[in-house]
Amino acid sequence: MNLQALKVPWKRIFTSLPVWAIIISHGCSVFGYFTIVNQLPTFRKYILPFNIKENGLLSSLPYLGKYLMAVSTSYSADWLRSSGKLSTTATRKLFTTCAVMMPGVLMIVQVFFVCSRVGSVAILTIALTINGAVTAGYLGNGLDIAPNFSGTIFGLANTLSSFGGYLSTFMVGKLTVNNVSRNT
């Protein structure tokens, strides 16, 4: 086994369209995810309204759901690929599409359930749970295109996409500048 360090091909990474597709996919997913999770406790406190104990418990449900979805969809993706039912590319596209489109649709549906505590919590939990499928989607693409540098690609994508978290917080702050209550 050769333990010699590989030189990171920075120029090839920065000029690779597939790498930029991973970065953009990750950035968009992070933007949507952080827009929801960063504002969820405030939404539950002022709009629904839940007390602090209920809020804490309910705010943890999407994370548990996302974890379970990540594990189950990863196994499903491996089975789809190893059985030959779908190519690696088709598998990644399928899970990425489901992981980002379905929560987007559910956020539109959420508008109609904002006055229903149970409906609202259920929709938000389901949306964030479904987003866990990104693990079987684009998050594995770095390994697919450059196994020896997948950590570098993911680190780059994660670093650049963190701007989406900042942008989503900034955007929500601008949209809710006067008041966050449901009586506004």
C-alpha positions in Angstrom: 0.0 0.0 0.0 1.4 3.4 -1.0 0.9 5.9 1.7 2.5 8.7 -0.2 0.4 11.9 -0.1 -1.4 12.8 -3.3 -1.2 16.3 -4.5 -4.5 18.0 -4.6 -5.3 19.1 -8.2 -6.7 22.5 -7.3 -6.8 23.8 -10.8 -8.8 20.8 -12.1 -11.1 21.0 -9.1 -11.8 24.7 -9.5 -12.4 24.3 -13.3 -14.5 21.2 -13.1 -18.2 21.7 -14.0 -19.3 18.6 -12.0 -17.6 20.1 -8.9 -19.4 23.4 -9.4 -22.6 21.5 -9.9 -22.0 19.8 -6.5 -21.2 23.2 -4.9 -24.3 24.8 -6.3 -26.6 21.9 -5.4 -25.1 21.9 -1.8 -25.5 25.7 -1.6 -29.1 25.7 -2.6 -29.9 22.8 -0.3 -28.2 24.5 2.6 -30.0 27.8 1.9 -33.4 26.0 2.0 -32.5 23.9 5.0 -31.1 26.8 7.1 -34.0 29.1 6.1 -36.3 26.6 7.8 -34.2 25.3 10.8 -32.8 28.6 11.9 -36.3 30.2 12.0 -38.2 27.1 13.2 -38.0 27.8 17.0 -39.1 31.4 16.5 -41.9 30.3 14.2 -43.1 27.8 16.8 -42.8 30.3 19.6 -44.6 33.3 18.1 -46.8 32.0 15.3 -48.0 28.6 16.5 -47.3 29.3 19.7 -45.6 26.6 21.8 -43.9 26.9 25.2 -40.2 26.4 25.5 -40.4 22.7 26.5 -42.8 21.8 23.7 -40.7 23.9 21.3 -37.5 22.1 22.2 -39.0 18.7 21.8 -40.8 19.5 18.5 -37.7 21.2 17.1 -35.7 18.0 17.6 -38.1 15.8 15.6 -36.9 17.0 12.1 -33.3 16.1 13.0 -34.3 12.6 14.1 -36.3 12.2 10.9 -33.5 13.6 8.7 -31.1 11.1 10.3 -33.4 8.1 9.8 -34.1 9.2 6.2 -30.4 9.6 5.5 -29.6 6.1 6.6 -32.6 4.5 4.9 -32.1 6.3 1.6 -28.4 5.5 1.6 -29.2 1.8 1.8 -31.9 2.2 -0.9 -29.5 4.0 -3.2 -26.8 1.3 -2.7 -29.4 -1.4 -3.5 -30.7 0.5 -6.6 -27.1 0.8 -7.9 -25.8 -2.7 -7.0 -28.9 -4.4 -8.4 -28.5 -2.6 -11.7 -31.9 -1.0 -11.5 -30.5 2.5 -11.8 -27.1 3.9 -12.7 -25.1 5.9 -10.2 -26.1 9.1 -12.0 -29.8 8.3 -12.1 -29.8 7.3 -8.4 -28.1 10.5 -7.4 -30.5 12.6 -9.5 -33.5 10.7 -8.1 -32.6 11.2 -4.5 -31.5 14.8 -4.9 -34.7 15.7 -6.7 -36.9 14.1 -4.0 -34.8 15.7 -1.2 -35.1 19.2 -2.5 -38.3 19.4 -4.5 -40.6 17.7 -2.1 -39.7 19.9 0.9 -40.1 22.9 -1.4 -43.7 21.8 -2.3 -44.4 21.2 1.4 -43.3 24.7 2.2 -46.0 26.0 -0.2 -48.5 23.6 1.4 -47.4 24.9 4.8 -49.0 28.3 4.1 -52.4 26.7 4.2 -51.7 25.0 7.6 -50.1 27.9 9.5 -53.1 28.2 11.9 -53.0 24.4 12.6 -50.4 23.5 15.2 -50.5 19.8 14.4 -50.7 20.3 10.7 -47.9 22.8 10.7 -45.6 20.7 12.9 -46.3 17.6 10.8 -45.6 19.3 7.5 -42.3 20.9 8.7 -41.2 17.6 10.2 -42.0 15.7 7.0 -40.3 18.3 4.8 -37.0 18.3 6.8 -37.1 14.5 7.1 -37.4 14.1 3.4 -34.4 16.5 3.0 -32.3 13.7 4.6 -32.3 12.0 1.2 -29.6 14.4 0.1 -27.2 11.9 1.6 -28.1 9.4 -1.1 -28.2 12.2 -3.6 -25.6 14.9 -4.4 -23.6 14.4 -1.2 -22.1 11.3 -2.6 -21.1 12.9 -5.9 -17.6 13.9 -4.8 -16.9 10.2 -4.2 -18.3 9.3 -7.6 -16.2 11.8 -9.6 -12.9 11.9 -7.6 -12.7 9.2 -4.9 -9.2 10.3 -3.8 -10.3 13.9 -3.4 -13.9 13.6 -2.3 -13.1 15.0 1.1 -11.5 18.1 -0.5 -14.5 18.5 -2.8 -17.0 18.2 0.1 -15.0 20.5 2.3 -14.9 23.1 -0.5 -18.7 22.7 -1.2 -19.5 22.9 2.5 -17.4 26.0 3.0 -18.8 27.9 0.1 -22.4 26.8 0.8 -22.2 28.1 4.3 -22.9 31.5 2.7 -26.4 30.1 2.1 -26.9 29.9 5.8 -25.9 33.5 6.3 -28.0 34.6 3.3 -31.1 32.8 4.6 -30.8 34.4 8.1 -30.2 37.8 6.5 -33.2 37.4 4.2 -35.6 36.3 7.0 -34.3 39.2 9.2 -35.2 41.6 6.4 -38.7 40.1 5.9 -39.6 40.0 9.6 -38.0 43.4 10.6 -41.1 44.8 12.2 -42.7 41.9 14.0 -42.8 38.2 14.0 -46.2 37.6 15.6 -49.2 36.1 13.8 -51.2 39.2 14.5 -49.1 41.4 12.2 
